[in-house]
Amino acid sequence: MELNNTFKLTNENGDEITYVGLSVVENPENGQRYLIYTEAENAKEETGKQVDLYACMYGKENGRIVLDPITTEKEKTLIRTFIEKNLKVA
């Protein structure tokens, strides 16, 4: 599988981890966009192995992509619902 939409983040230990964006979800009520992503190594997996998915608010400021944590239960429910309906979940 060829990976597009990859990005790197540094974790709390200072390790740089490569992630791949799986989908962008838009909240129809306010237009806020959310990025659903996983570690790039997980995205290469094709054996049905369970992987962790992550989500964050996604936007742009001054031409740069900005990722912010999801803070409300309503937002978390929106993301969970999207994942259950649209992504293959074992």
C-alpha positions in Angstrom: 0.0 0.0 0.0 1.4 3.4 -0.9 1.0 6.0 1.8 0.0 9.5 1.0 -0.9 12.3 3.5 1.8 11.4 5.9 3.0 13.7 8.6 5.4 13.5 11.6 4.7 14.4 15.2 7.0 14.3 18.2 5.8 12.4 21.2 6.4 13.2 24.9 9.6 11.2 24.8 11.0 13.2 22.0 10.6 10.4 19.4 9.4 11.4 16.0 6.5 9.2 14.7 5.1 9.1 11.2 1.4 9.1 10.9 -1.0 8.9 7.9 -4.3 10.7 7.6 -7.1 8.4 6.9 -10.1 10.8 6.5 -11.2 14.3 7.2 -14.7 14.7 8.8 -16.5 18.0 8.8 -19.1 19.0 11.4 -22.2 20.1 9.5 -23.3 22.4 12.4 -20.2 24.6 12.5 -17.9 23.6 9.6 -15.1 22.4 12.0 -12.9 19.8 10.4 -11.4 16.8 12.1 -8.6 14.6 11.0 -8.7 10.8 11.6 -5.2 9.2 11.5 -3.1 6.3 12.6 0.6 5.5 12.8 2.0 4.9 9.3 3.2 1.4 10.2 -0.4 0.5 11.1 -1.7 1.8 7.8 0.6 -0.6 5.9 -0.9 -3.6 7.8 -3.3 -5.6 5.6 -3.9 -8.6 7.8 -6.9 -7.4 9.7 -4.8 -6.5 12.8 -6.5 -4.1 15.2 -4.9 -0.7 15.2 -5.3 2.5 17.1 -7.0 5.4 15.5 -6.6 9.0 16.6 -8.5 12.2 15.8 -7.9 15.9 16.3 -9.3 19.2 15.1 -7.8 20.1 11.8 -7.4 23.6 10.4 -5.1 26.2 8.9 -3.5 29.3 10.3 -1.2 31.5 8.3 -0.9 28.9 5.6 0.2 26.2 8.1 -1.8 23.1 9.1 -2.8 23.2 12.8 -3.9 20.1 14.8 -5.7 20.7 18.1 -7.1 18.2 20.6 -10.8 17.3 20.6 -12.2 18.6 23.8 -16.0 18.0 23.9 -18.0 14.8 24.2 -20.2 16.0 21.3 -17.1 16.1 19.1 -15.9 12.7 20.3 -19.4 11.3 19.5 -19.3 12.8 16.0 -15.9 11.1 15.3 -16.9 7.8 16.8 -20.1 7.8 14.7 -18.2 8.6 11.5 -15.7 5.8 12.2 -18.3 3.2 12.9 -20.3 4.1 9.7 -17.4 4.8 7.3 -14.2 3.0 8.2 -13.7 -0.7 8.3 -13.7 -1.5 12.0 -13.2 -5.1 13.3 
